[in-house]
Amino acid sequence: MPAKGLTLSVVMFLACCLIGVALLVIRRMTVGGELGGSSGGRWVSFIILVGLWITYVVVCTLDQLGFLETGFN
């Protein structure tokens, strides 16, 4: 079976992981840990991480369905 869309999926996953790890590093430097902190900071982190997940799923799905012309196929 050809690995259609695998390249885009790996690139998207890598980008989302790097942003997620950067968020955790920033939280560690500012809050002193990955968990805790103010209620607003926790909500912002939650929204960013869920947004990354939704972006990954939507972009990869649209690419598989042929709605995106990414050039990775």
C-alpha positions as CSV (number, residue, x, y, z in Angstrom):
1,M,0.0,0.0,0.0
2,P,1.3,3.5,-0.8
3,A,1.8,5.7,2.2
4,K,-0.4,8.5,0.9
5,G,-0.4,11.5,3.3
6,L,2.2,10.1,5.6
7,T,4.7,12.9,5.0
8,L,2.2,15.6,5.8
9,S,1.1,13.7,8.9
10,V,4.7,13.4,10.2
11,V,5.4,17.1,9.5
12,M,2.2,18.2,11.2
13,F,2.8,16.0,14.2
14,L,6.4,17.2,14.5
15,A,5.3,20.9,14.4
16,C,2.5,20.3,16.9
17,C,4.9,18.4,19.2
18,L,7.5,21.2,19.0
19,I,4.9,23.8,19.9
20,G,3.6,21.7,22.7
21,V,7.1,21.1,24.2
22,A,7.9,24.8,23.9
23,L,4.7,25.5,25.8
24,L,5.7,23.1,28.6
25,V,9.2,24.7,28.7
26,I,7.8,28.2,28.9
27,R,5.4,27.1,31.7
28,R,8.3,25.5,33.6
29,M,10.3,28.7,33.4
30,T,7.4,31.0,34.3
31,V,5.3,28.9,36.7
32,G,8.0,26.6,38.1
33,G,6.3,23.4,36.7
34,E,4.1,22.1,33.9
35,L,1.1,21.8,36.2
36,G,-0.4,24.5,38.4
37,G,-0.3,28.2,38.2
38,S,-3.1,30.6,37.8
39,S,-6.5,29.6,36.5
40,G,-6.0,31.8,33.4
41,G,-2.6,30.2,32.6
42,R,-4.1,26.7,32.9
43,W,-6.9,27.6,30.6
44,V,-4.6,29.2,28.0
45,S,-2.4,26.1,28.0
46,F,-5.5,23.9,27.7
47,I,-6.8,25.9,24.7
48,I,-3.4,25.9,23.0
49,L,-2.9,22.1,23.4
50,V,-6.5,21.2,22.3
51,G,-6.2,23.7,19.4
52,L,-3.0,21.9,18.3
53,W,-4.7,18.6,18.4
54,I,-7.7,19.8,16.5
55,T,-5.5,21.5,13.9
56,Y,-3.5,18.3,13.4
57,V,-6.7,16.1,13.0
58,V,-8.5,18.6,10.7
59,V,-5.5,19.3,8.4
60,C,-4.6,15.6,8.1
61,T,-8.2,14.6,7.4
62,L,-8.7,17.3,4.8
63,D,-5.5,16.2,3.1
64,Q,-6.6,12.6,3.0
65,L,-10.0,13.6,1.6
66,G,-8.3,15.6,-1.2
67,F,-9.4,19.1,-0.1
68,L,-5.9,20.3,0.4
69,E,-3.2,20.6,-2.2
70,T,-0.1,20.4,0.0
71,G,2.5,18.9,-2.5
72,F,3.5,16.2,0.1
73,N,1.7,13.4,-1.8
